[in-house]
Amino acid sequence: MTSPQAWFAVEITVAAEAAEAVEFCFNELDSLGTEIHEFRVKPGDDVTIIGYFSRPLSDADLVQQLDTALTVYGLDRSVVRSINNKSIENTDWLSEWKKHWRPTRVGRFLIAPQWENVAEKPGTIVIRIEPNMAFGTGTHETTKLCLKAIDERFEPGMSFLDVGTGTGILAIAAAKLDGKSYACDIDPDAVEIARQNAKENDAAGEIEYFEGSIDDKTPAFDFVCANLTIDVILPMLPLLLERANKFLVLSGILVEQEDQIVGELERLGISQFNIERDGEWIGVIVEC
């Protein structure tokens, strides 16, 4: 994939309590990454959140998704102070990532950029991601919740399916634990990105990718991860449960949406599950 000559940034200044909602908005619009500028003199002052994109966003798409995010978080549009668009040079984008992205540890896993020197202590599993690739760096709370579940519950030899693979980090994590990984995504660019990341982590031969999603012909796997969003998870939840032999991990779900996922699991007769939280997000681990 050829890197564009320029990236596009959207800067949204909001009341401090709306920062997470704006990050959620950018994530839903497939941002390459976000950063927060906090020039607060006192608690409660406004903050500016910047989302980076490979293409300019239409005003209609941005406003619609922002309104949806604010509604999800129970906020009024009055929290938005300003919205600005700009383009930045490719080198500036990489420079920003290098300034703000640091290695992130989740259990045995250490997610690190390619340029960072990290001490690979015994027992540490390093997964390196190149930030000029799309679909983020994999250090979002939802990804960390999934990684935590893999670290604590995945056993060598298990089969693993990552539904909506994005960067491919979860499939790489399972492969590093001597599992046989499969990964899918409806976006062909995501599949290609995930393949590149697997190659960089010496895991290409341990992961099989396919474009698309699961259906009734998809085989069952010991461990299934679906780090998506609640509106995608709910309709496919029965199918996800059928495809998981031992564990199903669901994430991409906001704390405010916990009742929705719990209610649907109970309606389907599922009572053995745990819920873990990281910031505004939850992960649901179902024991099948």
Secondary structure, 3 states (H helix, E strand, C coil): CCCCCEEEEEEEEECHHHHHHHHHHHHHCCCCEEEEECCCCCCCCCEEEEEEECCCCCHHHHHHHHHHHHHHCCCCHHHEEEEEEEEEEHHHHHHHHHHHCCCEEECCEEEEECCCCCCCCCCCEEEEECCCCCCCCCCCHHHHHHHHHHHHHCCCCCEEEEECCCCCHHHHHHHHCCCEEEEEECCHHHHHHHHHHHHHCCCHHHEEEEECCCCCCCCCEEEEEEECCHHHHHHHHHHHHHHEEEEEEEEEEEHHHHHHHHHHHHHCCCCCEEEEEECCEEEEEEEC
